[in-house]
């Protein structure tokens, strides 16, 4: 049987551990699949690239999650509510879009106690998914971004929004970095003059970036916050995506057990 081909699209994408995770599951569970990386700079070419490569499915990372939504023929589940897609499946020539990020994040913070008040740093696709899902769970969600432009959809949806210029730092149960700050450099997701008093009054921190101690995570540690990187979120969303890739022939529990074996970071 010819293996099905899967990929992750992003810019950058060379750092992605998704091929390691999914290929390990395919091999251990006997699924005929192969997973690779695709560096895509122009999100408008996602659909054409997907079909040119003959893919069966794909994950989408920054900055193409909104573009992935537009590339799909049909949107299912939570992705329909937030307009953000991170997983695509080819069903008989039609692209079906899903979002597994949000539930992956809930999986990641499952051991944080009494999280009710959340501040999200950034206003991209990941932020939109997390904000909507956290609100569904009854959390009070606030969104902080450098400028007002990308905050408009959040404000329209009823979220409390702030820019760096009008933000007054206070304490939150959880502060989440969804920006790419610290992924390829040593930058912070907001000026240190804002982050320091914010983190000094907050309880938990989380970064969507995984595999390294970002400047944001280092600042959390310096200020006594319990904080996690994006590894558990990556695992949680990866398990859900893999179930879609393998047409749900394996349980989430069996995929998680095998996928966790590939985590060496």
N, C-alpha and C positions, 0 to 999 in steps of 0.2 A: 504494500500500500504506500502511495506517495505521501510523505509527511505534509501536513498543513503548515503553512508559513505564517508566523506572527511577528509583530515588530512594535517598537516604541518610537514615536515621533517626538522630537523636541529640539530646542535650540537654547542651551547646549544639551547634548544627550550622551556624550562620551562617558560621563560619570555614572550612568544608570546601571543599577544592579538588577533591573528587571529581567534581562536575558538569563542571568545566572539563576534567578529564582524560578522562572517558568521552565527553562530547559531542564532543571533538576527535577521538577515535578513530572514533566513529560517522560523523562528517562525512568524515574523510580516507579511511576504508576503505569508505565507501558503505553503511554499515549503517543501516536505517531505525529509529533509536532516539532517544529524548530522555531526559535524566537531570536530576533536580531534587533539592532539599533538602526534608526534612520535619522540622520541629521537633516532637518527640514527648516529652512530659514523663512520661507514664504508660506504662511498658513493657508492661503487661497489655493495652493497646489496640493493640499493634503489628499483630497478625493482622487485626483488623477494619479498621484504617486501611489496611493493605496492599490488602485486597480492595475497600474503598470507593473507593480511588484507581485501581483497575484496573491495578495494576502487573504487569509481567512479571518484574521482579527488583528486588532492593534490597541495599544495603550497610548494615551496622549499626555504629554507633560508640558510644562511652561515653554513658550507662551501661547500655545495653540488650542487651548480647551474650548474657547468660544468659537474658533474657526472650525473645530471638529463638530460642534453642534450644527453649524451651517452646512457642513459637508454631508450630513446624514439624510437619508430618505424618511426615516422614522425615528422618533425619540421615545424611549420607554422609561417608566418608573420615575425616580427622583430627578433625573436629568431634565425631564420635561418641565419641572417646576422652576429650576434654576437657570436653564439655558446654558448649561455647561456640561460637556461630555469628556470623559477621560478613558472610555472603553468603547470600541467599535467592533461590531460583528458583521461579517458578510453573510447575509441570508439570501441565497439564490439571486445574487447580483444587486441586492439592496443593502445599503449600509444602515445598520440599526445602532443607535447611540444609547449608552448607559452612563451613569455616574456611580463609581464605587468609592470615590474619595471620602465622601462624608461619613459613610458607615465605617470606613477604615479608620477615620479619625476618632469616632466614638469608641471603637475597639482599642485604640491606642491610649485613650485617657480613662479607661475603665477603672483604674486603681486610684484616680484622683478623687478625694472625698469632698462632697458638698460644693461642687462647682456650679454656681448659679449666675455669676456675673462675669462675662467674657469680653475681652478686648482683642480684636483681630487687627493685626498690622498688615496693610496692603489691601488692594481692592481688585485683584484679578480673579481668574476663574476659580482657583482654590478657595479664595476668601468667600466668594459667592456661595459655593457649595457648602462650606462649613457654617457660614452664617445662617443659611436657611435651615440646615439640618439641626443645628444647635437650638434655634428658636422652636423648631418642632418638638424638641425635648424639654421645652419650657424654660430655656435659659434666656437671660437678658443679654443681648449682643450689641456691642458697640464696634464701629469700624473706623480706624485711623489710617489716613493716607497722606502722602506728601501734598497733593493738590486736590482740588475739588472735582475736577473733570470726571474721573472714574467713580466718584462716590455717588453720582446722580442716581444710578439704578438702585443702590442701597437705600438712599433717602426715599425714593419713590416707593420702595417696598416697606417703608416704615422703620428702618433701622436708624439708630442714633449714629450720626456720622460727624467726623471731625477731621480737620487738616492740621498739619504741624503748626500753622499760624494761630489757630484758635483752640488748641488742645490745652486743657489744664490737667496735669498729671494727678492721678489719685490711685487708690488701690483697687485691684480686680482679683477675683478668684483665680483667673487664668488669663495669661497673655500669650497670644499665638502669633508667631511670625509666618506669614504665608508668602512673603516676598522672596526674591532670589538673592537678597543681600547676604553675603557671606558664602555663597556657593562657589564663586570663581575668584573671590577677592576677600579682603578683610573689612568690608564695610558693614555698617549696622543698618537695620531697617528703618531707623529714625535717628535724629540727632541724639547724642549721648546726654545732652542737657535735658531732653525730654524723657529718655529711657531711665536714667538713674532714679529720679524721684518716683517714677511709675513703678519700677521693679522693687524699690525699697519698701513699697507699701502693698505689694501683691503677694500671692501665695504660690502659684504654680506658673511654669513657663513651658512652652512647646514650640518647636521649630519644625516646619515641614521638610527642611533639608536634613538629609541623613548621611551617615558615614564620616562625619567630621564634627569637631567641636567648633561651631560657628562663633563669631564674635558675640552674637546675641546670646547663645547658650553660655558662653564664658561670663558674660555680664550677669546673667541669671545666677550662676554659681557664686560669683563674687558677692552677690547681694542676698545669698541664703535661700534662694528659691529652689524647690524641687522641680527639675525640668527634664524633658525628654526630647530627643531628636526625632526625626521622621521615620525611624526604622520600624516601629510598631504600626504606624499609619501605613507605611509601605507594605508591610506584611498583611494588614487587614484588607486594604484595597486589592492587593495582589491575589489573595485567596478568592475574593468575590469575582475578580476578573478571570481567574483561571477556571472557575466553575462555568463561566460563560464560554470560554475558549473550548472547553472539553465537553460542552453540551450537557453539563450537570451529571455526567456519568460517575463522578466521585463526590463524596461528601465534603462539606467545608472542613470538617474535623480532620479527615485524612489528608486533604491538601495542606492544611495549616501545619500538621505534624511534619510532613515531608519538606514543605517550603522553608520551615524554620531551620532545617538542617543546613540550608545554603547560606544562612546568615553568619558571616564571619567578620562582621563589622559592628 
